[in-house]
Amino acid sequence: MNSHNLLICQPLNSAFAFLTEMKKFNFKLILWDYRFIFFPTPNLIIESRIEANNPPNFRLMENIDLFLFDFEENLSYLKQNLKNFGFIAILINGTLKFKIKSILDKVLGISTFLNEILLDSPYQLSHDSNRQIFERTDYILLYGNPSNQRVNPVYNDRLSGGYWHSFVSKGQGSAKIFVRDGKKIEIAPPPGTHWKLKQETILKFCQEGLIRFNSSGNPEYWVKEKRGQIIDTNWLDIDSFDTQGNMICNSKFLYKRLFNLVLKEGDQYLNIFSSENTSIILANSNKNPWVKIYSSEVHLKPEINELKGKGLTFEVYQDNPFSIPSSNHHHKISSPPHEINADEKDIENPTLSIHELYSSQDPETVDLSKGKWINSLILGDCFIALTLIKKLFNDRIKLIYIDPPYFTGINEIITIPITPESHHLIEKFAYQNTINSTEPIQFFKKWFKVRLDKMKELLANDGHIFVRYDYHFGHYAKLVLDEVFGVENFVIELFVRRMKKNLSKKQEYHQNHLIVHTDSLFIYRKSKDAVLDLRKITKRHKNAQDIAERELHNDNLWIDITGYEKVKKSLYPTENSEVLLKRLIEISTDPGDIIADFFSGSGTTLAVSEKLKRKWIGIDIGLMSINETKRRILNLPNFQPFEISRVVDKKRSYNIDSSVPEFFLGIGGKKRLEIDKNGLGVTIELQRDYSGITLYIVHFSSQKIENFQPLTTFRYYIDTWVLDWSYNGFQIRSTWFSTRKTKGKRLIKPVETFCRFEVFNRTKIDLALLITDIFGLELNYKFKIILLKH
């Protein structure tokens, strides 16, 4: 066979064996189309999104196990025909995506997964008999060699058309010379701004007619037409399907973008199972040798006539003289992997120790008796904490939202501003984002499942759980969620927007994958009693980038709002946006319902719940998380009482020392105390007058902080300090507190350094002092003040 353009009509394993034996095919791109095959899950509804007189052609795959077995076997053959620097692209819908993805990872290797690309689907899928939210997306699963592979920089087709642009930017600048009506004039920029362009550029633009003066007399310069932005994983801006006769087909726009992404002239292309010729006609025009495989002769003759009619040259192969190698080695039943003990814990006899109580009212008026709700923030591994709170909250929580570690392979760092100057920063470990296991997928599944099992017990019968993940382990999270909650209780996979990244020109030409545009947000219900109130969703359309965002109201595209906070309210590197949590909470709960976040991180779920008058529970293993969340809630107006608890060992649990020191203080008297605990030191001074006592922090030190840089003003290193002027012997209640305020990488306001307390007719004060430094480390001290009458 002399031509590299070839039509093959054979079963897949025979076709792949033939290609391997020929030894002249080395494909740069292999495209495998399963987009119009569906696995019928419970309550699945499939509706066409095109005209009724042009019905979609799809088929249901009833025996999913046999289908997946065949796919794995054929993929193993196919792998042998892929160029060392090649790509495999699987077009697929949401009913097959998660199972197919696990097989691709198994055969090709998890490190070869590059991207999940979003496409606009010709169907609407609903996984809920109530038809609440429709899935209107298809996908491309793109695999390649991430260490050596590069994708071509591809830009979208939207051009600017050229436009007049303002000259000014923020920051004070001087006047510059412009040419107007043939005369040179000096023009100063508006107050607080400067002219963007250099003086020589301004004169050049004036000479070329690229500067004009608007009706207000301000100069503007002409920006020539620019190509669109570089393509990310959101391909919703193009039509991904077309119609040919009575058949839905993938569009030329889809193929053009995919080819531009990975192919160059002369690269070989293999198409599997697509029932139309759009892609190979495009490949032929791009001078890419192509091969197309059919598993049935039904379409072969019409295809041959169509391609010949368009002047394409090719050969047809139907007889296979080559023997098919045994595939038994692909499907050996291996022993199950080592069960990684995901519930190992350092604490042998765990219990919850109530540590602090905060209230915007007088804490003494807060009723701590049984039945009175107190919002709760717990420090500890959620696996242990969930076990401890089971009796209290079983079947009571209306909404669970979790945003667990994505296990990206890079541990997250928190940047702490020290002073009002942006360059005074300290970096601190925020949370572990790595898996230390030779079997990361198995580890993740076990780690995730044991925690989900406990969450399900806490969820109310009419409750929902929302789980956010990205492309690293999102597919495996979905499989575990199916196992724990049941496929019949899967509601939808939502897509939420990630933070947009701007790439330099150098980065654009050295990408090994597309920029990721979205995260997945999986919604499951406890039972059929759980119903979402979608009337409360108001989608934003004004600045929508894609037609797909505006087309449907109750679809699975939530990319009209930001998924991460632009202006952060905490120091956490990955802070969920409040607008996203507000939408989730409003459609799934009512005021007074209990909301839980068991990986509370920066505290967004808890803060929004507080604002929307919901009850809340938060758990996190990170001390920095508890510290940030505490400060965030304390800065909300009129927050409801909440307590902070810790998971501790019963043998080492916190016990109140009955020998609390006592100090005498008369009118006009002073008392200075130097306290040193856990590497923290504080010097306080008490001064009494006729009406009350003032407590001053004279000095504060932290051995850990001093290892980073010398202390300047000790106030900068205190995050929060709390006083309980009526300490009850077991819980610190916030009679008074002060907390620092930050914005971005700057300290806006440090803590106060003194507190005033009116004595009235008291003769004794039981005082508890708690100081938290910027690393979350705490110093607490309790003592008694005996008030003398003179």
Salt bridges, closest charged atoms under 4 A:
GLU47 OE2 - ARG131 NH2 2.47
GLU72 OE2 - LYS106 NZ 2.98
ASP105 OD2 - LYS101 NZ 2.64
GLU116 OE2 - LYS97 NZ 2.98
GLU116 OE1 - HIS475 NE2 2.86
ASP120 OD1 - ARG49 NH1 3.20
ASP120 OD1 - ARG136 NH2 2.78
ASP128 OD2 - ARG525 NH1 2.95
GLU135 OE1 - HIS127 NE2 2.89
ASP138 OD2 - ARG35 NE 2.50
GLU220 OE1 - ARG212 NE 2.80
ASP237 OD1 - ARG257 NH1 3.05
ASP267 OD2 - LYS28 NZ 3.69
GLU303 OE1 - LYS292 NZ 3.17
GLU339 OE1 - LYS446 NZ 3.70
GLU356 OE2 - HIS355 NE2 3.72
GLU356 OE1 - LYS630 NZ 3.97
ASP381 OD1 - ARG451 NH2 3.26
ASP395 OD1 - LYS526 NZ 3.39
GLU421 OE1 - HIS424 ND1 3.69
ASP453 OD2 - LYS449 NZ 2.90
GLU457 OE1 - LYS390 NZ 3.43
ASP462 OD2 - LYS398 NZ 3.96
ASP470 OD2 - HIS472 ND1 2.88
ASP470 OD2 - ARG498 NH1 3.69
ASP482 OD2 - LYS478 NZ 2.80
GLU493 OE1 - LYS97 NZ 2.86
ASP519 OD2 - ARG468 NH2 3.07
ASP519 OD1 - ARG498 NH1 2.67
ASP533 OD1 - ARG535 NE 2.88
ASP533 OD2 - LYS536 NZ 3.99
GLU549 OE2 - ARG497 NH2 3.41
GLU551 OE1 - ARG49 NH2 2.77
GLU551 OE1 - ARG136 NH2 2.90
ASP555 OD2 - ARG136 NH1 3.23
ASP555 OD1 - LYS539 NZ 2.44
ASP560 OD2 - ARG583 NH2 3.00
GLU565 OE2 - LYS569 NZ 3.56
GLU575 OE2 - ARG632 NH2 3.54
GLU578 OE1 - LYS611 NZ 2.77
GLU578 OE2 - ARG632 NH2 3.01
GLU586 OE2 - LYS582 NZ 2.88
ASP590 OD1 - LYS536 NZ 3.91
ASP593 OD2 - LYS398 NZ 3.44
GLU628 OE2 - ARG631 NH2 2.44
ASP649 OD2 - ARG652 NH2 3.77
GLU685 OE1 - ARG672 NH2 2.98
ASP689 OD2 - ARG756 NH1 2.87
ASP719 OD1 - ARG631 NE 3.06
GLU752 OE2 - LYS749 NZ 3.97
GLU758 OE2 - ARG756 NE 3.43
GLU778 OE1 - HIS355 NE2 2.89
GLU778 OE1 - ARG646 NH2 2.57
